[in-house]
């Protein structure tokens, strides 16, 4: 089960362990990235535990998928978050566009296969 808490503005947050699992990195790696970053990537609970904004986790995920390593992962993730890419309506629009593109590619591939089958 996802360990979701709410930030002061009501946006969903992930506990360190859950964010680390989603990113396929250790919790220590995630804490290290947050410590070395000059920009706060996580809010602190009353008990001092880190809670990561889902947008930051999405940025880290995408930076890792883009091949960034080390401190560049955090830098790239924060650039992606600052771009507004993960704002809720925008996330849906980006995903929709990607799915529509993929569907278009698959439809074209199907047309080509059908034409080849008709030829014989």
Secondary structure, DSSP 8 states (H G I E B T S, - for coil): ---EEE-TTS-EEEEHHHHHHHHTS-HHHHHHHHHH-SS--EEE-TTS-EEEEHHHHHHHHHHHHTT--THHHHHHHHHHHHTTTTSHHHHHHHHHHHHHHHHHHHHHHHHHHHHHHHH-
